[in-house]
Amino acid sequence: MTEEKKENQKIVNLIIISDSVGDTAFNMVQAGAVQYPNVKFNYRRYPFITNREKLEKVFSEITEFENVLIAFTLIHEDEQLAVIKFAREHNMKYVDLLSGVIDNIHALTGEEPKHEIGAVHHMGQNYFDRISAMEFAVMYDDGKDPKGFLEADVVLLGVSRTSKTPLSLFLANKNLKVANLPLVPQTHIPDEIYKINPKKIIGLTNDPSVLNEIRRQRMIAYGLNPDTTYSNMDSINAELEAADKLYKKLGCYVINVAHRSIEETAALILEHLGIDDYAK
């Protein structure tokens, strides 16, 4: 595309609001968007919007956007109406992707809908719950979006190379929504962390010598010098001490992952949460 065409290219902000993962809405909107190759679409997804408070937060974020199309799959009528009212007041386009189908089936059959969030997933509830949890773990990996901490069943904290991501995915396979945050020296801790029930926070730590070897091997695998600040013992000790100080401040459960498999660490977390077999 030429520079002139880029400057004249139309931009549409596609806001996707769902009370579940939002994949249905995203796929439907994307299917329509591909019909307009000369338009630049900015996708902004807002999953797990299950009450008016969360919906109002979405509204506050998108108020200043221009050329907005709101696509939503919300099962409760009061939330549907709130979106429609907001869109009209702010001169935004909107499309209700769910109600039309539900209303027409009701008209044809006379049967009343269940108005149950995520009811489509009952065709294989356990499978879809697991997929939803996996997507959540990916979406909120490495502290990508602090909002995820407030939505999560479990929040993992830890310095680099304490198995946060693989542990997140393992727990997601148990149908737990997991978010994780890397503890990087001198980096601000999101305010959301202090708003979470400490029982849901797991602090991961490691033995300095084990962490040193893991980091050295990681650098070697990348073809880099293994002797850097990243793998320096003084730096590692400082990182672990800072993490331990935060864990004590939060009052969270702490697990040393040294010499523990992902399965063993996950078992400790499930036991701490009082969950025997979350993935039924």
C-alpha positions, -999 to 999 in steps of 0.1 A, spaced: 0 0 0 14 34 -10 20 61 16 -8 82 1 -33 54 4 -22 48 40 -28 84 49 -63 83 33 -71 48 47 -103 46 68 -99 33 103 -126 16 123 -124 7 160 -141 -26 165 -151 -31 202 -160 -66 210 -179 -71 243 -188 -105 256 -199 -121 289 -177 -151 280 -145 -155 261 -157 -135 231 -145 -159 204 -179 -161 188 -183 -123 185 -147 -119 173 -150 -145 146 -183 -131 133 -170 -95 133 -137 -106 116 -157 -125 89 -174 -92 81 -143 -71 83 -123 -91 58 -148 -79 31 -132 -45 34 -95 -49 26 -90 -11 22 -102 -4 58 -79 -7 88 -96 -23 117 -84 -19 153 -98 -48 174 -103 -43 211 -117 -73 230 -134 -71 263 -142 -107 276 -159 -118 308 -181 -86 311 -206 -102 334 -221 -72 353 -228 -35 349 -198 -24 369 -175 -41 344 -195 -27 315 -192 8 328 -154 4 329 -155 -6 292 -175 25 284 -150 47 302 -122 33 281 -139 36 247 -156 70 251 -130 89 232 -126 65 203 -138 76 168 -154 55 141 -166 29 165 -186 -3 159 -196 -22 191 -203 -59 186 -216 -77 216 -228 -111 228 -244 -104 262 -272 -126 275 -288 -103 300 -312 -77 286 -302 -49 310 -266 -51 298 -277 -52 262 -298 -21 266 -270 -3 284 -247 -9 254 -273 3 230 -280 34 251 -243 42 253 -237 37 216 -266 60 206 -255 87 231 -220 86 217 -229 83 180 -214 48 177 -226 20 156 -235 -13 173 -246 -48 165 -262 -73 189 -249 -107 176 -270 -129 198 -305 -115 206 -317 -117 170 -312 -154 169 -327 -160 203 -357 -138 196 -365 -154 163 -363 -190 178 -386 -178 206 -410 -164 180 -410 -197 161 -412 -221 190 -428 -202 219 -401 -216 242 -385 -193 267 -346 -190 265 -326 -199 296 -306 -166 295 -276 -185 307 -241 -171 301 -220 -194 279 -249 -219 274 -235 -228 240 -206 -245 258 -228 -271 273 -224 -292 242 -190 -301 257 -188 -280 289 -156 -293 303 -138 -290 270 -149 -255 264 -142 -244 300 -107 -257 295 -103 -238 262 -116 -207 279 -91 -210 307 -63 -216 283 -71 -185 263 -73 -165 296 -39 -177 306 -24 -167 272 -42 -134 273 -30 -125 307 5 -140 306 34 -119 318 12 -92 332 1 -81 297 -31 -66 311 -35 -58 348 -73 -62 345 -67 -99 343 -55 -101 379 -90 -91 391 -107 -118 369 -83 -146 377 -88 -176 399 -51 -177 406 -24 -151 402 12 -163 400 41 -140 409 77 -147 405 111 -136 392 123 -147 358 126 -185 353 103 -197 381 80 -215 357 52 -190 357 40 -195 321 41 -234 320 25 -235 354 -2 -211 342 -10 -233 312 -10 -265 334 -35 -250 358 -56 -237 329 -58 -273 319 -75 -278 352 -101 -252 342 -85 -224 364 -82 -189 350 -46 -180 357 -28 -147 353 9 -142 361 32 -113 367 70 -113 363 88 -95 391 114 -74 374 138 -53 395 127 -16 399 94 -23 381 61 -9 395 38 -35 409 3 -29 395 -23 -16 419 -46 -45 411 -23 -69 429 -31 -53 462 -68 -56 456 -68 -94 452 -76 -118 480 -41 -130 492 -53 -166 491 -55 -164 453 -19 -151 450 9 -176 448 45 -164 452 70 -185 433 106 -185 444 137 -206 437 171 -215 452 197 -190 440 221 -216 427 194 -234 408 181 -202 393 217 -192 383 222 -225 364 188 -222 347 195 -187 335 230 -195 323 217 -224 303 190 -202 288 216 -177 277 237 -204 262 207 -218 243 203 -184 227 240 -183 217 247 -155 242 272 -149 269 260 -168 300 278 -145 324 256 -114 325 237 -94 351 207 -117 344 226 -147 357 248 -129 382 245 -144 417 244 -110 434 216 -99 411 197 -131 416 199 -128 454 187 -92 452 157 -103 430 147 -131 453 150 -109 484 128 -83 468 103 -109 458 102 -124 493 97 -89 507 67 -84 484 52 -119 493 54 -110 530 37 -77 524 9 -94 505 6 -123 529 5 -148 501 13 -185 499 49 -191 487 63 -221 469 99 -228 462 99 -245 427 136 -257 430 137 -294 423 99 -295 419 81 -305 387 52 -284 373 28 -311 384 41 -311 420 39 -273 422 4 -273 407 -7 -300 433 5 -277 461 -15 -248 446 -47 -269 443 -43 -281 478 -38 -245 491 -70 -235 472 -89 -265 486 -95 -280 452 -92 -317 448 -100 -321 412 -110 -289 395 -110 -303 360 -140 -327 364 
